[in-house]
Amino acid sequence: MLVINMVLVHSANMTLAEGDPLRYFIFPILFGFGSGAWIFISGFLIGSRYQAGFERDVRGTTGRLISRGLRILGIFLAVNLLMGKIDFDCTAGVFSGGCQPWNLLVLGQNQGMTFEILQGIAYVLITAPLFMATPRPATIGILLLVVVATIAHLLGSHSLGLSWMLLVGLTGLVMGWHVPIPLLHRVTNETDTRAMAFFLGVVLWLLFEVITFMRVEHDFIVGIYLVGIFGALMAMYAVSCAIPWSGIAARNMDRMAHYALAAYIGQMGILWIWHSFTEGNALLHSYPVTVVVVFVLMLVALSVLERLRRRVRLVDRAYRGVFG
């Protein structure tokens, strides 16, 4: 679902002109939700899948999490370096705001960067072991930080990019500790509880949207943003569990879930290529056509990648080296 959301958002960014009414729905509703949801889900999966392994093998699990985080951060930096978006000139001084690497890597000011979500995911992976050693005290500490950040934002303080990314991801980590995946399956397997989860999720998401819209700045407040993300994910999960996926649809959904990070990066590459070849053609460059073409080509690319990993050991090793 999040992969589909990103295809919708990135296609709109490439094809819809400023002032197009559809942009008011996609930005910031779909984009705002998708950015935080990717980081929140990453934290949730770390908490639910890695905690038991961490308790058995602290050093090994810590190494895997940090190395994966560094690889993802490396992808983020490499892409933006190649695109000329990172300037290493710090002659203006670090603390005067004139050093972009410091602003980007330490303060998390990644506005204008490509694949900025990767930076948030990387930082959650790298810092997660610090909290996984003491999950109960960490739960209280993380929730208190969310409360403090929310109050500070309501009083007029604007949180740094790095802080909101970490708070969203670490809240997902807490959810992963305390909400086991089997419990989610039990809740969504029953029609009544699934309907209740969907209804509650929609209410929470709408609450977030209304509060955000009523604020003059239309900006996100961390605590309320988390409520909105949680609600939207709950509603989406309930809907996906209600659909009887089978055949090609089920295989493609499983494939997108398994290769989510590769799909996120790959669909951007496909979109850039499609955009460069169709920019002068009104029909081919239209939003609906772009969404369909990019989505289909992404599914084909993921299918090819899956088959190559099974048949060519070098491809499998390369994939694991980057995303594993």
C-alpha positions as CSV (number, residue, x, y, z in Angstrom):
1,M,0.0,0.0,0.0
2,L,2.8,2.4,0.9
3,V,4.5,1.7,-2.4
4,I,1.3,2.5,-4.3
5,N,1.0,5.7,-2.3
6,M,4.5,6.7,-3.3
7,V,3.8,6.0,-7.0
8,L,0.7,8.3,-6.8
9,V,2.7,11.1,-5.0
10,H,5.8,11.0,-7.1
11,S,3.9,10.8,-10.4
12,A,1.8,13.9,-9.3
13,N,5.0,15.8,-8.6
14,M,6.3,15.1,-12.1
15,T,3.1,15.7,-14.1
16,L,0.6,18.0,-12.3
17,A,1.1,21.7,-12.7
18,E,1.1,24.1,-9.7
19,G,-2.5,25.1,-8.9
20,D,-4.0,21.8,-10.1
21,P,-6.8,20.9,-7.7
22,L,-5.6,17.3,-7.4
23,R,-2.3,18.6,-5.9
24,Y,-4.3,19.9,-2.9
25,F,-5.3,16.3,-2.1
26,I,-2.0,14.7,-2.9
27,F,0.1,17.4,-1.1
28,P,0.3,17.2,1.8
29,I,-2.3,14.5,2.5
30,L,-0.8,11.5,0.7
31,F,2.7,12.8,0.8
32,G,2.6,13.8,4.4
33,F,1.1,10.4,5.4
34,G,3.5,8.4,3.2
35,S,6.7,10.0,4.5
36,G,6.0,9.3,8.2
37,A,4.3,5.9,7.5
38,W,7.5,4.5,5.9
39,I,9.6,5.5,8.9
40,F,6.9,4.3,11.4
41,I,6.5,0.9,9.8
42,S,10.3,0.5,9.8
43,G,10.4,1.1,13.5
44,F,7.5,-1.2,14.0
45,L,9.2,-4.1,12.1
46,I,12.4,-3.6,14.1
47,G,10.5,-3.8,17.4
48,S,8.4,-6.8,16.4
49,R,11.0,-8.9,14.4
50,Y,14.4,-8.0,15.9
51,Q,13.8,-7.7,19.6
52,A,13.8,-11.4,20.4
53,G,17.0,-11.8,18.3
54,F,18.6,-8.9,20.1
55,E,18.0,-10.5,23.4
56,R,19.7,-13.7,22.2
57,D,22.5,-12.1,20.4
58,V,23.1,-8.4,21.3
59,R,26.3,-7.9,19.3
60,G,25.1,-9.7,16.2
61,T,21.7,-8.0,16.0
62,T,23.2,-4.6,16.7
63,G,25.7,-5.1,14.0
64,R,23.0,-6.1,11.5
65,L,20.8,-3.1,12.3
66,I,23.7,-0.6,12.2
67,S,25.2,-2.0,9.0
68,R,21.8,-1.9,7.3
69,G,21.2,1.6,8.4
70,L,24.6,2.7,7.1
71,R,23.9,1.1,3.8
72,I,20.6,2.9,3.4
73,L,22.2,6.2,4.5
74,G,24.9,5.5,1.9
75,I,22.3,5.1,-0.9
76,F,20.6,8.4,0.2
77,L,23.9,10.3,0.1
78,A,25.2,8.7,-3.1
79,V,22.0,9.5,-5.0
80,N,22.0,13.1,-3.8
81,L,25.7,13.5,-4.5
82,L,25.3,12.3,-8.0
83,M,22.4,14.7,-8.5
84,G,24.5,17.6,-7.2
85,K,22.2,18.3,-4.3
86,I,24.9,18.1,-1.6
87,D,27.5,20.9,-1.2
88,F,30.6,20.2,1.0
89,D,31.5,23.9,1.3
90,C,31.5,24.7,5.1
91,T,33.5,28.0,4.9
92,A,30.5,29.9,6.2
93,G,30.7,27.9,9.5
94,V,29.0,25.0,11.0
95,F,27.0,26.8,13.7
96,S,26.0,29.7,11.5
97,G,23.9,27.3,9.3
98,G,26.3,27.5,6.3
99,C,27.5,23.9,6.3
100,Q,25.1,21.7,4.4
101,P,26.6,18.3,5.4
102,W,26.2,19.3,9.1
103,N,22.7,20.6,8.5
104,L,21.8,17.4,6.6
105,L,23.4,14.6,8.6
106,V,23.2,16.1,12.2
107,L,20.2,18.4,12.1
108,G,18.2,16.3,9.5
109,Q,17.4,19.3,7.3
110,N,16.8,17.4,4.1
111,Q,14.4,19.7,2.3
112,G,14.9,19.5,-1.4
113,M,16.7,16.1,-1.2
114,T,15.8,13.0,-3.1
115,F,14.8,9.9,-1.2
116,E,14.7,11.8,2.1
117,I,12.6,9.0,3.7
118,L,15.7,6.8,3.5
119,Q,17.6,9.1,5.9
120,G,14.9,8.7,8.5
121,I,14.8,4.9,8.1
122,A,18.6,4.8,8.3
123,Y,18.7,6.8,11.6
124,V,16.0,4.6,13.2
125,L,18.0,1.5,12.3
126,I,21.2,2.9,13.7
127,T,19.8,4.2,16.9
128,A,17.3,1.3,17.6
129,P,19.9,-0.8,19.5
130,L,20.3,1.9,22.1
131,F,16.6,1.5,23.1
132,M,16.3,-2.2,22.5
133,A,18.6,-2.9,25.5
134,T,16.0,-1.6,27.9
135,P,12.5,-1.7,26.2
136,R,10.4,-0.8,29.2
137,P,12.3,2.3,30.3
138,A,12.7,3.2,26.6
139,T,9.0,3.0,26.1
140,I,8.3,5.6,28.8
141,G,11.2,7.8,27.6
142,I,10.1,7.8,24.0
143,L,6.5,8.5,24.8
144,L,7.6,11.4,27.1
145,L,9.7,12.8,24.3
146,V,6.7,12.7,22.0
147,V,4.6,14.5,24.6
148,V,7.3,17.2,25.1
149,A,7.9,17.7,21.4
150,T,4.1,18.0,20.9
151,I,3.7,20.6,23.6
152,A,6.8,22.5,22.4
153,H,5.4,22.6,18.9
154,L,2.0,23.8,20.1
155,L,3.8,26.6,21.9
156,G,5.4,27.8,18.7
157,S,8.7,25.8,18.6
158,H,9.5,24.2,15.2
159,S,11.2,20.8,15.7
160,L,14.2,19.9,13.6
161,G,13.8,17.4,10.7
162,L,15.9,14.8,12.5
163,S,13.8,14.9,15.7
164,W,10.5,14.3,14.0
165,M,11.9,11.4,11.9
166,L,13.4,9.7,15.0
167,L,10.3,10.3,17.1
168,V,8.1,8.7,14.4
169,G,10.4,5.8,13.9
170,L,10.9,5.2,17.6
171,T,7.2,5.3,18.3
172,G,6.9,2.6,15.7
173,L,9.5,0.7,17.6
174,V,7.4,0.9,20.8
175,M,4.3,-0.3,18.9
176,G,6.4,-3.2,17.6
177,W,7.3,-4.2,21.2
178,H,3.8,-4.0,22.6
179,V,1.5,-4.9,19.6
180,P,2.5,-8.4,18.3
181,I,1.8,-9.1,14.7
182,P,-0.3,-12.2,15.6
183,L,-2.6,-9.9,17.6
184,L,-3.1,-7.8,14.5
185,H,-4.0,-10.9,12.5
186,R,-6.5,-12.0,15.1
187,V,-8.2,-8.6,15.2
188,T,-8.4,-8.3,11.4
189,N,-9.5,-11.9,10.8
190,E,-13.0,-11.2,12.4
191,T,-15.4,-9.1,10.3
192,D,-16.7,-7.1,13.3
193,T,-13.3,-6.2,14.8
194,R,-12.0,-5.4,11.3
195,A,-14.8,-3.0,10.8
196,M,-14.2,-1.4,14.1
197,A,-10.5,-1.1,13.4
198,F,-11.3,0.6,10.0
199,F,-13.8,3.0,11.6
200,L,-11.5,4.0,14.4
201,G,-8.6,4.4,12.0
202,V,-10.6,6.7,9.7
203,V,-11.7,8.8,12.7
204,L,-8.1,9.2,14.0
205,W,-6.9,10.1,10.5
206,L,-9.7,12.7,10.0
207,L,-8.9,14.1,13.4
208,F,-5.4,14.7,12.4
209,E,-6.4,16.3,9.1
210,V,-8.9,18.6,10.7
211,I,-6.5,19.8,13.3
212,T,-3.7,20.3,10.7
213,F,-6.1,22.2,8.4
214,M,-7.3,24.5,11.2
215,R,-3.7,25.6,12.1
216,V,-2.6,28.7,10.3
217,E,0.7,27.2,9.3
218,H,-0.9,23.9,8.2
219,D,2.1,22.2,9.7
220,F,2.4,18.8,11.4
221,I,2.5,18.5,15.2
222,V,4.5,15.4,16.1
223,G,2.0,13.8,18.5
224,I,-1.1,14.5,16.4
225,Y,0.8,13.5,13.3
226,L,1.5,10.1,14.9
227,V,-2.2,9.7,15.7
228,G,-3.0,10.4,12.0
229,I,-0.4,7.9,10.8
230,F,-1.6,5.2,13.2
231,G,-5.2,5.8,12.1
232,A,-4.5,5.7,8.4
233,L,-2.3,2.6,8.7
234,M,-5.0,0.9,10.8
235,A,-7.7,1.7,8.2
236,M,-5.5,0.6,5.3
237,Y,-4.6,-2.7,7.0
238,A,-8.2,-3.5,7.8
239,V,-9.1,-2.9,4.1
240,S,-6.3,-4.9,2.8
241,C,-7.3,-7.8,5.1
242,A,-10.9,-7.6,3.9
243,I,-9.9,-8.0,0.2
244,P,-9.6,-11.6,-0.9
245,W,-6.3,-11.3,-2.6
246,S,-5.5,-14.3,-4.9
247,G,-3.5,-15.2,-8.0
248,I,-1.5,-12.4,-9.7
249,A,-2.8,-9.7,-7.4
250,A,-1.7,-11.6,-4.3
251,R,1.7,-12.4,-5.7
252,N,2.3,-8.8,-6.7
253,M,1.2,-7.5,-3.3
254,D,3.5,-9.9,-1.5
255,R,6.4,-9.0,-3.9
256,M,5.9,-5.2,-3.2
257,A,5.9,-5.9,0.5
258,H,9.0,-8.0,0.3
259,Y,10.9,-5.6,-2.0
260,A,9.4,-2.4,-0.5
261,L,12.6,-0.5,-0.3
262,A,13.8,-1.5,-3.7
263,A,10.4,-0.7,-5.1
264,Y,10.5,2.8,-3.5
265,I,13.9,3.5,-5.1
266,G,13.1,1.8,-8.4
267,Q,9.8,3.5,-9.1
268,M,11.6,6.9,-8.9
269,G,14.1,5.7,-11.5
270,I,11.3,4.5,-13.8
271,L,9.4,7.7,-13.3
272,W,12.4,9.9,-14.2
273,I,13.0,7.9,-17.4
274,W,9.3,8.0,-18.4
275,H,9.2,11.7,-17.7
276,S,12.3,12.5,-19.8
277,F,10.8,10.6,-22.8
278,T,7.2,11.9,-22.6
279,E,7.6,15.5,-21.4
280,G,6.4,16.9,-24.7
281,N,3.5,14.6,-25.2
282,A,0.3,15.7,-23.3
283,L,-1.3,12.3,-23.3
284,L,1.6,10.1,-22.3
285,H,2.8,12.7,-19.8
286,S,-0.7,13.0,-18.2
287,Y,-1.1,11.9,-14.5
288,P,-3.3,8.9,-15.0
289,V,-1.2,7.4,-17.8
290,T,2.0,8.1,-15.9
291,V,0.7,6.3,-12.8
292,V,-0.4,3.2,-14.7
293,V,2.8,2.9,-16.7
294,V,5.1,3.5,-13.8
295,F,3.2,1.0,-11.6
296,V,3.2,-1.7,-14.2
297,L,6.8,-1.2,-15.1
298,M,7.7,-1.3,-11.4
299,L,5.9,-4.6,-11.0
300,V,7.7,-6.1,-14.0
301,A,11.0,-4.9,-12.7
302,L,10.3,-6.5,-9.3
303,S,9.4,-9.8,-10.9
304,V,12.6,-9.7,-13.0
305,L,14.6,-8.9,-9.9
306,E,13.0,-11.8,-8.0
307,R,13.8,-14.3,-10.8
308,L,17.3,-13.1,-11.2
309,R,18.0,-13.4,-7.5
310,R,16.9,-17.1,-7.7
311,R,18.9,-17.9,-10.7
312,V,22.0,-15.7,-10.5
313,R,24.0,-15.8,-7.3
314,L,25.9,-12.6,-8.1
315,V,22.6,-10.7,-8.4
316,D,21.4,-12.1,-5.1
317,R,24.7,-11.2,-3.3
318,A,24.5,-7.7,-4.8
319,Y,20.9,-7.3,-3.6
320,R,21.7,-8.5,-0.1
321,G,24.8,-6.3,0.0
322,V,22.7,-3.2,-0.6
323,F,19.3,-4.0,1.0
324,G,19.9,-7.1,3.1
